[in-house]
Amino acid sequence: MPSKTSWFNRELLILDFRSVGWISLLYTIALFFIMPVKIMFVLSNDHRYTKADLAASFTDPFQINWFFQVLIYFIVPILLAIFLFRFIHVKEQAELIHAFPIKREKIFVQKAFSGVIFLTVPLLVNAVILVVLTQVFDISSFLSFGEIAEWFGTIWLFLMVLFFASVFISMLTGISAVQGILTYIFLFFPVGFSILLFLNLQNWFYGFPANYFIFEEIERYSPLSRLAMLFNSPIKTSEVAIGFILLVLFIGLSIILYRKRKLESASHAIAFHQLKPVFKYGVTFCFMLLGGMYFIEVERSSDSLWVYFGYFWFSIIGYFIAEMILQKSWRVFGAIKGYLVYAFVMSIVFIGLHFDFTGYEKKVPALEEIDHVYFGPYLYETEENLKRHYEYDSEEAIEAIYNLHSEIVKTPTKQGSSYEEVNIHYKLKNGETMIRNYALSNSHMFKEELNAIYATEEYKEKQFKIYKVDPKAVDRITIEEHDITYEKHVITDPGMIEEAVTMLQKDIQEVDYDVIHMDAYKNYTTFTLNNGDVIGIDGTERFKQFTKWLESNGFKGTALEKAEKVSHLFVAKESDLQMIEDERFYMENVFFNGEEYDFFVKVTDKQLIAHAMEHTTDPYEIGISGELYYVGFYPYSDRQYPVMVRAYDETTIPEDLKEMLQ
C-alpha cells in the first residue's frame, strides 16, 4: 500500500520559524505597542482625557495610530515573502532543497503556509488583546467587538494580497533585492502608471479629465494606496471580492511559474527569458511617459515640440537603463536596434493621436440622450455637494450646457497661464457617463453660451442660495470688508434686511458673464436665517444695486473715505523687483525693506490711494499681460509690513503714477 505524504511538514515549519520567525515576533510586538499600549496609555491618563476624547480616539481600530499601522503593513508581508522564498534566489540553496524527493507544489504550499501563519497569528493575538481591553476597561461603546472583527478581517485580506503579490514577483526574478524593489513597483504600478498615463492623455486629447480620475478614482487602483485610505474610507463588498480574486490569481500564477522556473535562473534579474522584452519595453514606455509629464506639468510647456523632446530623450534613457539591468553591464549602447523598432511603433501611435483617430475630442452626446449633467469649475466633491451645487436637470440648463460644450469642441485652445476651468459630467439615460474637463484661457470667446447658462433659474438657485429665500426668513446680515479697513457691519433691522435681500436678489436675477468673472474679493456677506442656517456669498461688491443700497444706508464707505485710513503706498514695477538678488525675496519682505530700493515710489496722495484700492487686484489673477505694478498698502499704525500687496496691469494703472515710476 503506497504511503501518503502530508502537504505540511512540521520540521520545515520549525525551520521556517527559526529562520524568519523573528519577523513575526517583531511584528507582534510592534502591533502591540501601536494599538493595545496606545489604548492603555490613554486610559491611564483619564484626568487628561474626557469621554469625548476617548470616543474620538477609539472610533474604530483604523483610527488608532493609523500611520504606524500602515507603515508595518507595508513592510512586514513583503519582507516575510523575501526571506521565505530567498532559497530560490541563492543557487546553492535552490539546488539543495530541490534535490529532496518533494514536489515543488508541496514546497510552495509549505512556504506559503508558513507565511500565512506568521502574518495571521500576530494580528489575531492583538485582536484578542483589544477585545479583552474593551471588556476590562468598559470601552465597548467606543470600540465594539464588531469593529475589531472588521479590522481584523480587512487587514488580514490586505496582508495576504501583499504577501502573495511579493511571492508572485519572487518567481519572476532571481535576486531577492530585486524582488523587494519590483514588488513595491508592481503594487504601486497601477497608481503611478495611471497618473503618468492620465496626464499625458490630457495633453493628447483635448478635454480629457485627468484631474477627475487622479483625485476621484486613483486611490483604489493599488492595494497600497487603498490600504492607506482605510481610516476614512471603509472597504466595500466589491473590493473584498476583488481582493480574494487577486489572492487566488497570485497564488495560482506563482505555482505555475514555480513549476516552470529553472534552477539556473537564480541571480538573474528576470528569471524568464520570455519576460525580458516585456520588462525592457515596459520600462522604456514608463520613462517616455515620465518625460512627457515633466514638460507638461513641471515645465508647463504649451509647445508640443518640447513634450516630444521629453518623450524622445526619456525613452532612450529608460531603454538603456532596462538593458543595463538585464545584461548586468553598462556596456549596452550598441543594442540600439530594439529602440529603433520601439521608436517607429510609437511614431505611428503619435501620428494617430495627433489626428484624433478615436474622435474623442469632438464627441458630444446627443441632447435627447442626456438625463442630467454636472457643470462647474470643480467637480471633485462628495456626491451630496455635487447634487446641491452642480447638478442640473432642467431642459433649459441642460441645453445651455450642451450648447457651450458644442462650441468648445469646435475651437480647442491650449491652456494659458490664466484660465478658467470648466468641468462637464454627463449622466446619460442609458446609465453611461461622459466626463470632460477644459481649461479655457479664452472664456470670453464663449460669453454668449456662458450667459445662456447663467440666465437659467436653476443656475441662479444652485450658485446663489439666497436667490429664492424669503427676505422675511433672514434674521441677520453680516458684511465683512476684506480690504485695507477690514470693517464689519451687521444688519438686524427686519425692514432693512428685507430691502437689502430684495436688492441682492434683483442683482442675481440680472447676473451675466461680466458679473460672474469680475475680480471680486473685497466683501464677504453672510445671511443668517431664522432657522439657524447660514448662506455666504463672496465678492458682493459685484452686485450694483446691493452695493448702492449699502452705501446709501451707511454700511459701506467710499474708496476716498477708506484712503484716509492709509498712511502711504509703496509702488514698484515687477521688472525692477525681479532684479533683486536676495534669498529673502518674498513680496512682503521686499516691501518691508522698501526704503532700501531706489526704484520704489512712495505715494501719499489720497486720490491715488483711493484709486489703488478700487483698481488693483491679486497679481496671481492677472496672468501674463505685460508689465505689472505691485502696490503695498501701509496703515497709519507703526506696523512696517504692508497690510496687503496688490497689483496694477498696463490697462489699470493711472498715467500719472506710471510716469512716477519711469
C-alpha positions as CSV (number, residue, x, y, z in Angstrom):
1,M,0.0,0.0,0.0
2,P,1.6,3.3,-1.0
3,S,2.4,5.7,1.8
4,K,0.8,9.2,1.8
5,T,2.9,12.3,2.4
6,S,1.4,15.4,4.1
7,W,1.2,18.7,2.4
8,F,2.5,20.2,5.6
9,N,5.9,19.3,7.0
10,R,6.3,20.0,10.8
11,E,10.1,20.1,10.5
12,L,10.1,22.6,7.7
13,L,7.6,24.8,9.6
14,I,10.0,24.7,12.6
15,L,12.9,25.5,10.3
16,D,11.0,28.4,8.8
17,F,10.2,29.7,12.3
18,R,13.9,29.6,13.2
19,S,14.9,31.5,10.1
20,V,12.2,34.1,9.7
21,G,10.1,33.8,12.9
22,W,11.9,36.9,14.2
23,I,10.0,39.0,11.7
24,S,6.7,37.6,13.0
25,L,7.8,38.2,16.6
26,L,8.8,41.8,16.0
27,Y,5.6,42.3,14.1
28,T,3.6,41.1,17.1
29,I,5.5,43.4,19.5
30,A,5.2,46.4,17.2
31,L,1.5,46.0,16.7
32,F,1.1,45.6,20.5
33,F,2.8,48.9,21.2
34,I,0.9,50.6,18.3
35,M,-2.6,49.6,19.4
36,P,-3.2,48.0,22.9
37,V,-0.4,50.0,24.6
38,K,-1.8,53.2,23.0
39,I,-5.3,52.4,24.4
40,M,-3.8,51.7,27.9
41,F,-1.8,54.9,27.8
42,V,-4.9,57.0,27.0
43,L,-7.0,55.2,29.7
44,S,-4.2,55.6,32.3
45,N,-4.4,59.4,31.7
46,D,-8.1,59.7,32.4
47,H,-7.5,63.0,34.1
48,R,-6.3,64.4,30.8
49,Y,-8.9,62.7,28.5
50,T,-12.6,63.3,28.6
51,K,-15.2,60.8,27.4
52,A,-15.4,62.8,24.2
53,D,-11.6,62.4,23.7
54,L,-11.9,58.7,24.3
55,A,-14.7,58.4,21.8
56,A,-12.7,60.4,19.2
57,S,-9.6,58.2,19.8
58,F,-11.4,54.9,19.7
59,T,-13.9,55.4,16.9
60,D,-12.7,52.2,15.4
61,P,-9.3,50.3,15.2
62,F,-8.4,52.0,12.0
63,Q,-8.1,55.3,13.9
64,I,-5.5,54.1,16.5
65,N,-2.0,55.2,15.4
66,W,-3.0,54.6,11.8
67,F,0.2,56.0,10.3
68,F,2.3,53.4,12.2
69,Q,-0.2,50.6,11.5
70,V,0.1,51.3,7.7
71,L,3.9,51.5,8.0
72,I,4.2,48.0,9.3
73,Y,1.5,46.6,7.0
74,F,3.5,48.0,4.1
75,I,6.8,46.4,5.2
76,V,6.1,43.1,7.0
77,P,4.4,41.0,4.4
78,I,6.9,41.9,1.7
79,L,9.8,41.3,4.0
80,L,8.4,37.9,5.0
81,A,8.0,36.8,1.4
82,I,11.5,37.9,0.6
83,F,13.0,35.8,3.4
84,L,10.7,32.8,3.0
85,F,11.4,32.4,-0.7
86,R,15.0,33.5,-0.7
87,F,16.0,29.9,-1.3
88,I,15.1,30.1,-5.0
89,H,17.4,33.1,-5.4
90,V,20.5,31.5,-4.0
91,K,21.8,28.8,-6.3
92,E,23.3,26.6,-3.6
93,Q,20.1,26.6,-1.6
94,A,17.9,26.1,-4.6
95,E,19.9,23.0,-5.7
96,L,19.9,21.6,-2.2
97,I,16.2,21.9,-1.4
98,H,15.1,20.8,-4.9
99,A,17.3,17.7,-4.5
100,F,14.9,16.4,-1.9
101,P,12.2,14.0,-3.1
102,I,9.5,16.6,-2.6
103,K,7.4,18.0,-5.3
104,R,7.7,21.8,-6.0
105,E,4.0,22.2,-5.3
106,K,4.4,20.9,-1.7
107,I,7.5,23.1,-1.1
108,F,5.5,26.1,-2.3
109,V,2.4,25.2,-0.1
110,Q,4.7,24.7,2.9
111,K,6.4,28.1,2.5
112,A,3.1,29.8,1.7
113,F,1.5,28.2,4.8
114,S,4.4,29.5,7.0
115,G,3.9,33.0,5.7
116,V,0.1,32.9,6.3
117,I,0.7,31.6,9.9
118,F,3.4,34.2,10.6
119,L,1.1,37.0,9.4
120,T,-2.1,35.8,10.9
121,V,-1.0,34.9,14.5
122,P,0.3,38.4,15.4
123,L,-2.8,40.0,14.1
124,L,-5.1,37.6,15.9
125,V,-3.2,37.9,19.2
126,N,-3.5,41.7,19.1
127,A,-7.2,41.5,18.1
128,V,-7.9,39.2,21.2
129,I,-6.0,41.7,23.4
130,L,-8.1,44.6,22.0
131,V,-11.3,42.6,22.8
132,V,-10.1,41.9,26.3
133,L,-9.2,45.6,26.8
134,T,-12.7,46.7,25.7
135,Q,-14.3,44.5,28.4
136,V,-11.8,45.2,31.2
137,F,-12.0,49.0,30.8
138,D,-15.6,49.1,29.7
139,I,-15.0,50.9,26.4
140,S,-17.0,48.6,24.2
141,S,-19.3,51.5,23.4
142,F,-16.4,53.2,21.7
143,L,-14.7,50.1,20.3
144,S,-17.1,47.3,19.7
145,F,-16.3,43.6,19.0
146,G,-17.8,44.0,15.5
147,E,-15.4,46.9,14.7
148,I,-12.4,44.8,15.9
149,A,-13.6,41.8,13.8
150,E,-14.0,44.1,10.8
151,W,-10.5,45.5,11.3
152,F,-9.0,42.0,11.7
153,G,-10.7,40.7,8.5
154,T,-9.9,43.7,6.4
155,I,-6.2,43.9,7.4
156,W,-5.8,40.1,7.1
157,L,-7.0,40.3,3.5
158,F,-4.7,43.1,2.6
159,L,-1.7,41.4,4.3
160,M,-2.4,38.2,2.3
161,V,-2.7,40.2,-1.0
162,L,0.6,42.0,-0.3
163,F,2.4,38.8,0.7
164,F,1.3,36.7,-2.2
165,A,1.9,39.6,-4.6
166,S,5.5,39.5,-3.4
167,V,5.6,35.7,-3.7
168,F,4.5,36.1,-7.3
169,I,7.2,38.6,-8.0
170,S,9.8,36.3,-6.4
171,M,9.0,33.8,-9.1
172,L,9.8,36.3,-11.8
173,T,13.3,37.3,-10.6
174,G,16.4,35.6,-9.3
175,I,17.6,38.3,-6.9
176,S,16.0,39.0,-3.5
177,A,16.8,42.7,-3.6
178,V,15.2,43.0,-7.0
179,Q,12.1,41.1,-5.6
180,G,11.6,43.8,-2.9
181,I,12.0,46.6,-5.4
182,L,9.8,45.1,-8.1
183,T,7.2,44.2,-5.5
184,Y,6.6,47.8,-4.5
185,I,6.8,48.9,-8.1
186,F,4.3,46.2,-9.1
187,L,1.9,47.1,-6.2
188,F,2.2,50.9,-6.8
189,F,2.4,50.5,-10.6
190,P,-1.4,50.9,-11.2
191,V,-1.4,54.3,-9.5
192,G,2.0,55.5,-10.8
193,F,1.3,54.4,-14.3
194,S,-2.2,55.7,-14.3
195,I,-1.0,59.2,-13.2
196,L,1.6,59.2,-15.9
197,L,-0.9,58.0,-18.5
198,F,-3.7,60.3,-17.5
199,L,-1.5,63.4,-17.5
200,N,-0.2,62.5,-21.0
201,L,-3.7,61.7,-22.2
202,Q,-4.7,65.2,-21.1
203,N,-2.1,66.5,-23.5
204,W,-3.1,64.2,-26.3
205,F,-6.9,64.5,-26.0
206,Y,-8.4,68.0,-25.6
207,G,-10.9,67.7,-22.8
208,F,-9.6,64.6,-21.1
209,P,-10.5,64.8,-17.4
210,A,-7.1,63.8,-15.9
211,N,-7.7,65.5,-12.6
212,Y,-11.1,63.8,-12.1
213,F,-9.5,60.3,-12.4
214,I,-6.5,61.2,-10.3
215,F,-8.4,62.8,-7.4
216,E,-11.6,60.6,-7.5
217,E,-10.6,57.2,-8.6
218,I,-6.9,56.5,-8.4
219,E,-6.6,55.7,-4.7
220,R,-8.5,52.4,-5.4
221,Y,-6.1,51.3,-8.2
222,S,-3.4,50.0,-5.8
223,P,-3.6,47.8,-2.7
224,L,-1.0,50.1,-1.1
225,S,-2.9,53.3,-1.7
226,R,-6.2,51.7,-0.9
227,L,-4.8,50.3,2.4
228,A,-3.6,53.8,3.4
229,M,-7.2,55.2,2.9
230,L,-9.0,52.6,5.1
231,F,-9.0,55.0,8.1
232,N,-11.6,57.2,6.4
233,S,-12.9,55.0,3.6
234,P,-14.1,51.6,4.7
235,I,-13.7,48.7,2.4
236,K,-16.6,47.8,0.1
237,T,-18.0,44.3,-0.5
238,S,-17.0,44.6,-4.2
239,E,-13.4,45.4,-3.0
240,V,-13.4,42.3,-0.8
241,A,-14.4,40.2,-3.7
242,I,-11.6,41.8,-5.9
243,G,-9.1,41.1,-3.0
244,F,-9.9,37.4,-3.0
245,I,-9.8,37.2,-6.7
246,L,-6.3,38.8,-6.7
247,L,-5.3,36.4,-3.9
248,V,-6.3,33.3,-6.0
249,L,-4.7,34.8,-9.1
250,F,-1.4,35.5,-7.3
251,I,-1.3,32.0,-5.8
252,G,-2.2,30.2,-9.0
253,L,0.3,32.1,-11.1
254,S,3.0,31.7,-8.5
255,I,2.6,27.9,-8.5
256,I,2.6,27.8,-12.4
257,L,5.7,29.9,-12.6
258,Y,7.4,27.9,-9.8
259,R,6.8,24.7,-11.8
260,K,8.4,26.2,-14.9
261,R,11.2,28.1,-13.2
262,K,14.8,26.8,-13.9
263,L,17.3,26.5,-11.1
264,E,19.9,28.4,-13.0
265,S,17.7,31.5,-13.1
266,A,19.0,32.3,-9.6
267,S,20.9,35.5,-9.5
268,H,19.3,36.7,-12.8
269,A,17.3,40.0,-12.6
270,I,14.5,38.4,-14.7
271,A,14.0,34.7,-14.3
272,F,12.1,34.0,-17.6
273,H,13.7,34.9,-20.9
274,Q,10.2,35.5,-22.4
275,L,9.6,38.3,-20.0
276,K,12.7,40.3,-20.7
277,P,11.2,42.2,-23.7
278,V,8.1,43.0,-21.6
279,F,10.4,44.4,-18.9
280,K,12.6,46.3,-21.3
281,Y,9.8,48.0,-23.3
282,G,7.7,48.5,-20.3
283,V,10.5,50.5,-18.6
284,T,11.0,52.4,-21.9
285,F,7.3,53.3,-22.2
286,C,7.1,54.4,-18.5
287,F,10.2,56.6,-18.8
288,M,8.7,58.1,-22.0
289,L,5.5,59.0,-20.2
290,L,7.6,60.5,-17.3
291,G,9.5,62.7,-19.8
292,G,6.2,63.9,-21.3
293,M,4.7,64.6,-17.8
294,Y,7.8,66.6,-16.9
295,F,7.3,69.1,-19.7
296,I,3.5,69.1,-19.5
297,E,3.2,69.5,-15.7
298,V,6.5,70.7,-14.3
299,E,7.7,73.0,-17.1
300,R,4.1,73.8,-18.1
301,S,5.2,73.8,-21.7
302,S,2.4,74.6,-24.2
303,D,4.8,73.7,-27.1
304,S,4.3,70.2,-28.4
305,L,7.8,70.0,-29.6
306,W,9.2,70.2,-26.0
307,V,6.8,67.4,-25.0
308,Y,8.0,65.2,-27.8
309,F,11.6,66.2,-26.9
310,G,10.8,64.8,-23.4
311,Y,9.3,61.6,-24.9
312,F,12.4,61.0,-27.0
313,W,15.2,61.5,-24.5
314,F,13.5,59.9,-21.5
315,S,12.5,56.8,-23.6
316,I,16.2,56.4,-24.6
317,I,17.3,56.7,-21.0
318,G,14.7,54.2,-19.9
319,Y,15.6,51.8,-22.7
320,F,19.3,51.7,-21.8
321,I,18.6,51.5,-18.1
322,A,16.5,48.4,-18.7
323,E,19.3,46.9,-20.9
324,M,21.8,47.6,-18.1
325,I,19.7,45.7,-15.6
326,L,19.1,42.8,-17.9
327,Q,22.7,42.5,-19.1
328,K,24.2,43.5,-15.7
329,S,26.6,45.7,-17.5
330,W,26.8,49.4,-18.5
331,R,28.2,48.4,-21.9
332,V,24.9,48.3,-23.7
333,F,24.9,51.3,-26.0
334,G,25.4,49.1,-29.1
335,A,22.0,47.5,-28.6
336,I,20.1,50.3,-30.4
337,K,18.2,48.2,-32.8
338,G,15.4,47.3,-30.3
339,Y,14.9,51.0,-29.6
340,L,14.6,51.9,-33.2
341,V,11.7,49.4,-33.6
342,Y,10.1,50.9,-30.5
343,A,10.5,54.5,-31.8
344,F,9.0,53.5,-35.1
345,V,5.9,52.0,-33.5
346,M,5.4,55.0,-31.1
347,S,5.8,57.4,-34.1
348,I,2.8,55.7,-35.7
349,V,0.8,55.9,-32.5
350,F,1.6,59.6,-32.0
351,I,0.6,60.4,-35.6
352,G,-2.8,58.7,-34.9
353,L,-3.2,60.6,-31.7
354,H,-2.4,63.9,-33.3
355,F,-5.2,63.4,-35.9
356,D,-7.6,62.1,-33.1
357,F,-8.3,58.9,-34.9
358,T,-10.7,57.9,-32.0
359,G,-12.9,61.0,-32.4
360,Y,-12.6,61.7,-28.7
361,E,-12.1,65.4,-28.8
362,K,-15.2,66.1,-31.0
363,K,-17.5,63.8,-29.2
364,V,-20.6,65.3,-27.6
365,P,-23.6,63.2,-26.6
366,A,-26.9,63.7,-28.3
367,L,-29.1,66.2,-26.4
368,E,-32.0,63.8,-26.1
369,E,-29.8,61.2,-24.5
370,I,-28.8,63.4,-21.5
371,D,-30.6,62.7,-18.3
372,H,-28.8,65.3,-16.2
373,V,-25.4,67.0,-16.1
374,Y,-22.9,68.2,-13.5
375,F,-21.4,71.5,-14.5
376,G,-18.9,73.7,-12.6
377,P,-15.3,74.7,-12.1
378,Y,-14.6,72.0,-9.6
379,L,-16.3,68.6,-9.5
380,Y,-14.1,66.7,-7.1
381,E,-16.7,66.9,-4.3
382,T,-18.8,64.5,-2.3
383,E,-21.9,63.2,-4.0
384,E,-24.1,65.3,-1.7
385,N,-22.3,68.5,-2.6
386,L,-22.3,67.7,-6.3
387,K,-26.1,67.4,-6.2
388,R,-26.6,70.6,-4.2
389,H,-24.3,72.9,-6.1
390,Y,-23.5,71.4,-9.6
391,E,-26.3,69.1,-10.7
392,Y,-28.6,70.4,-13.5
393,D,-31.6,68.5,-14.7
394,S,-33.9,71.2,-16.2
395,E,-34.2,71.2,-20.0
396,E,-33.2,74.8,-20.2
397,A,-30.0,74.3,-18.2
398,I,-29.0,71.0,-20.0
399,E,-29.5,72.6,-23.4
400,A,-27.4,75.6,-22.4
401,I,-24.5,73.5,-21.1
402,Y,-24.8,71.3,-24.2
403,N,-24.5,74.3,-26.5
404,L,-21.4,75.5,-24.6
405,H,-19.8,72.1,-24.9
406,S,-20.6,72.0,-28.6
407,E,-18.9,75.4,-29.1
408,I,-15.8,74.4,-27.0
409,V,-15.0,71.3,-29.1
410,K,-15.2,73.4,-32.3
411,T,-12.3,75.7,-31.1
412,P,-9.8,73.7,-29.0
413,T,-7.3,76.0,-27.3
414,K,-4.2,75.5,-25.3
415,Q,-4.1,76.2,-21.6
416,G,-2.6,79.5,-20.8
417,S,-1.1,80.9,-17.6
418,S,-4.5,82.3,-16.7
419,Y,-7.5,80.1,-17.4
420,E,-11.0,79.2,-16.3
421,E,-11.6,75.5,-15.5
422,V,-14.9,74.0,-16.9
423,N,-16.0,70.5,-16.0
424,I,-18.9,68.8,-17.7
425,H,-20.1,65.4,-16.4
426,Y,-23.0,63.9,-18.3
427,K,-25.2,61.2,-16.9
428,L,-27.0,59.6,-19.9
429,K,-30.4,58.0,-19.9
430,N,-28.8,54.6,-20.7
431,G,-26.8,54.8,-17.4
432,E,-23.5,55.7,-19.1
433,T,-21.4,58.7,-18.2
434,M,-19.3,61.1,-20.2
435,I,-16.8,63.4,-18.5
436,R,-14.8,66.3,-20.0
437,N,-12.5,68.9,-18.5
438,Y,-11.4,72.1,-20.2
439,A,-9.0,74.9,-19.1
440,L,-10.3,77.9,-21.0
441,S,-7.8,80.7,-21.3
442,N,-10.2,82.5,-23.6
443,S,-13.5,82.0,-21.9
444,H,-14.7,85.4,-23.3
445,M,-15.0,83.6,-26.6
446,F,-17.9,81.6,-25.2
447,K,-19.5,84.6,-23.5
448,E,-22.8,84.1,-25.3
449,E,-23.0,80.4,-24.4
450,L,-22.0,81.0,-20.7
451,N,-24.6,83.8,-20.4
452,A,-27.2,81.4,-21.5
453,I,-26.2,79.1,-18.6
454,Y,-26.1,82.0,-16.1
455,A,-29.5,83.1,-17.2
456,T,-31.2,79.9,-16.2
457,E,-33.2,79.8,-13.0
458,E,-31.5,76.6,-12.0
459,Y,-28.0,78.1,-12.2
460,K,-29.0,81.1,-10.0
461,E,-30.6,78.8,-7.4
462,K,-27.6,76.5,-7.3
463,Q,-24.9,79.1,-7.2
464,F,-26.7,81.8,-5.1
465,K,-28.6,80.1,-2.4
466,I,-30.1,83.5,-1.2
467,Y,-31.8,83.9,-4.6
468,K,-35.1,82.1,-3.7
469,V,-35.0,82.8,0.1
470,D,-37.9,84.8,1.5
471,P,-36.4,88.1,2.8
472,K,-38.5,87.7,5.9
473,A,-36.8,84.4,6.7
474,V,-33.4,86.3,7.2
475,D,-32.6,87.1,10.8
476,R,-29.2,88.9,10.3
477,I,-26.9,90.1,7.6
478,T,-23.1,90.4,8.2
479,I,-20.9,92.3,5.7
480,E,-17.1,91.8,6.1
481,E,-14.9,94.2,4.1
482,H,-11.6,92.3,3.2
483,D,-9.7,95.4,2.1
484,I,-7.4,97.8,3.9
485,T,-10.0,98.5,6.6
486,Y,-11.3,95.0,7.4
487,E,-14.5,96.6,8.7
488,K,-17.5,94.5,9.7
489,H,-21.2,95.6,9.5
490,V,-24.2,93.8,11.0
491,I,-27.8,94.5,9.9
492,T,-30.5,93.3,12.2
493,D,-33.4,95.6,11.5
494,P,-36.1,93.5,9.7
495,G,-37.1,96.3,7.3
496,M,-33.6,97.0,6.2
497,I,-32.9,93.2,5.9
498,E,-35.9,92.9,3.6
499,E,-34.7,95.8,1.5
500,A,-31.1,94.5,1.3
501,V,-32.1,91.0,0.3
502,T,-34.5,92.2,-2.3
503,M,-31.8,94.4,-3.9
504,L,-29.4,91.5,-4.0
505,Q,-32.0,89.1,-5.5
506,K,-32.7,91.7,-8.2
507,D,-28.9,91.8,-9.0
508,I,-28.8,88.0,-9.1
509,Q,-31.7,88.0,-11.5
510,E,-29.6,90.0,-13.9
511,V,-26.3,88.2,-13.4
512,D,-24.2,87.7,-16.5
513,Y,-20.7,86.8,-17.7
514,D,-19.2,90.2,-16.7
515,V,-20.5,89.9,-13.1
516,I,-19.5,86.3,-12.7
517,H,-16.0,86.9,-13.9
518,M,-15.4,90.1,-12.1
519,D,-12.3,90.1,-9.8
520,A,-14.3,90.4,-6.6
521,Y,-12.7,89.7,-3.2
522,K,-13.4,92.7,-1.1
523,N,-16.8,91.9,0.5
524,Y,-17.9,88.7,2.1
525,T,-21.6,88.7,3.1
526,T,-23.4,86.1,5.2
527,F,-27.1,85.8,5.7
528,T,-28.2,84.1,8.9
529,L,-31.7,82.6,8.6
530,N,-34.3,82.3,11.3
531,N,-33.8,78.5,11.4
532,G,-30.0,78.9,12.1
533,D,-28.8,78.2,8.5
534,V,-26.1,80.4,7.1
535,I,-25.7,81.4,3.5
536,G,-22.5,83.1,2.4
537,I,-21.7,85.0,-0.8
538,D,-18.2,86.2,-1.7
539,G,-17.5,89.3,-3.6
540,T,-20.9,91.0,-3.1
541,E,-19.4,94.3,-4.4
542,R,-20.1,92.9,-7.9
543,F,-23.8,93.5,-7.3
544,K,-24.5,97.1,-8.1
545,Q,-28.0,97.6,-6.6
546,F,-27.0,95.8,-3.4
547,T,-23.7,97.8,-3.1
548,K,-25.6,101.1,-3.8
549,W,-28.1,100.3,-1.1
550,L,-25.2,99.6,1.4
551,E,-23.5,102.9,0.6
552,S,-26.8,104.9,0.8
553,N,-27.5,103.4,4.2
554,G,-24.0,103.9,5.7
555,F,-22.9,100.3,5.6
556,K,-20.1,100.9,3.1
557,G,-17.6,103.7,2.9
558,T,-16.3,105.2,-0.3
559,A,-12.8,104.5,-1.5
560,L,-11.8,108.1,-0.6
561,E,-13.1,107.7,2.9
562,K,-11.1,104.4,3.3
563,A,-8.0,106.1,1.8
564,E,-7.9,108.3,4.9
565,K,-7.0,105.3,6.9
566,V,-3.9,104.5,4.8
567,S,-0.6,106.2,5.6
568,H,1.1,105.6,2.2
569,L,1.7,103.2,-0.6
570,F,4.9,101.8,-2.0
571,V,4.7,101.0,-5.7
572,A,7.3,99.2,-7.9
573,K,7.5,97.7,-11.3
574,E,7.6,93.9,-11.5
575,S,10.7,94.0,-13.8
576,D,12.6,96.0,-11.1
577,L,11.5,93.6,-8.3
578,Q,12.8,90.7,-10.4
579,M,16.3,92.2,-10.4
580,I,16.6,91.8,-6.6
581,E,19.1,89.0,-5.9
582,D,18.1,88.2,-2.3
583,E,17.2,84.9,-0.7
584,R,14.6,86.9,1.3
585,F,12.7,87.6,-1.9
586,Y,9.2,87.2,-0.6
587,M,7.0,90.1,-1.7
588,E,6.2,91.1,1.8
589,N,9.8,91.1,2.8
590,V,10.8,93.3,-0.2
591,F,8.1,95.8,0.6
592,F,9.1,95.7,4.3
593,N,12.5,96.9,3.1
594,G,11.1,99.3,0.5
595,E,13.2,102.2,1.7
596,E,16.3,100.3,0.7
597,Y,15.5,100.3,-3.0
598,D,15.5,103.5,-5.1
599,F,13.0,102.1,-7.7
600,F,10.2,102.1,-5.1
601,V,7.9,105.1,-5.3
602,K,6.2,106.3,-2.1
603,V,2.6,107.6,-2.7
604,T,0.7,109.7,-0.1
605,D,-1.8,111.3,-2.3
606,K,-5.3,110.2,-1.1
607,Q,-6.8,110.3,-4.6
608,L,-4.2,107.9,-5.9
609,I,-4.5,105.7,-2.8
610,A,-8.3,105.6,-3.3
611,H,-7.8,104.7,-7.0
612,A,-5.4,101.8,-6.0
613,M,-8.0,100.5,-3.5
614,E,-10.6,100.2,-6.3
615,H,-8.5,99.1,-9.2
616,T,-5.7,96.9,-8.0
617,T,-6.1,93.1,-7.8
618,D,-4.4,89.9,-6.8
619,P,-1.3,89.7,-9.1
620,Y,-1.8,85.9,-9.5
621,E,-5.2,86.6,-11.0
622,I,-3.9,88.9,-13.7
623,G,-1.7,86.4,-15.6
624,I,0.9,87.3,-18.1
625,S,-0.2,90.5,-19.8
626,G,2.7,92.8,-20.0
627,E,4.3,94.8,-17.1
628,L,2.8,94.5,-13.6
629,Y,3.0,97.2,-11.0
630,Y,3.0,96.0,-7.4
631,V,1.4,98.1,-4.7
632,G,1.9,97.7,-0.9
633,F,-0.7,99.4,1.4
634,Y,0.5,100.7,4.7
635,P,-1.9,101.8,7.5
636,Y,-1.3,104.6,9.9
637,S,0.0,102.4,12.7
638,D,3.7,101.7,13.4
639,R,3.4,98.4,11.6
640,Q,6.2,98.3,8.9
641,Y,4.8,95.4,6.9
642,P,2.2,96.2,4.3
643,V,-1.3,95.1,5.2
644,M,-1.6,93.8,1.7
645,V,0.1,93.7,-1.7
646,R,-1.9,94.1,-4.8
647,A,-1.1,94.9,-8.5
648,Y,-2.0,97.1,-11.4
649,D,-1.5,95.9,-15.0
650,E,-0.9,98.1,-18.0
651,T,-4.6,98.8,-18.5
652,T,-5.5,99.8,-15.0
653,I,-2.6,101.9,-13.6
654,P,-3.2,105.7,-13.8
655,E,-0.9,107.6,-16.2
656,D,0.5,110.0,-13.5
657,L,1.5,107.1,-11.3
658,K,3.1,105.3,-14.2
659,E,5.1,108.4,-15.0
660,M,6.4,108.5,-11.4
661,L,7.8,105.0,-11.9
662,Q,9.8,105.9,-15.1
